[in-house]
Amino acid sequence: MRKVVAREKRYVEVESRTDEDGNVTPLAVIWSDGVRYPIDRVLDCRQACSLKTGGTGMRYTIKVNGRSTYLFFEGPRWFVEAKVVPMP
């Protein structure tokens, strides 16, 4: 297993639902290679900044494949704190 050396801001496509009150719920993250990761659950949503990559907006704490991570809505785009690993 390769060691994570840093994090980078990576903009991603997100499937979401907006209700009649304007509340946004992300449903899935689609990576640049087209792989779709369904969101198991949204645990929290608050205004916050990314301390690892910079940027600010609505920070969603989500569960994907049983693991917690952050998804940011920096209107009008979504981003994640992607892992950077060195090439072998």
Number of C-alpha atoms within 10 A of each C-alpha: 4 9 9 11 9 13 14 14 17 14 18 15 15 21 14 11 11 10 8 6 6 8 8 13 17 19 16 16 22 14 14 11 6 9 9 14 15 16 19 15 16 18 12 10 16 11 11 14 15 18 9 12 16 10 14 15 19 18 21 20 17 21 17 17 11 10 9 15 14 20 25 26 21 15 10 6 12 20 24 20 20 16 13 13 13 9 5 4
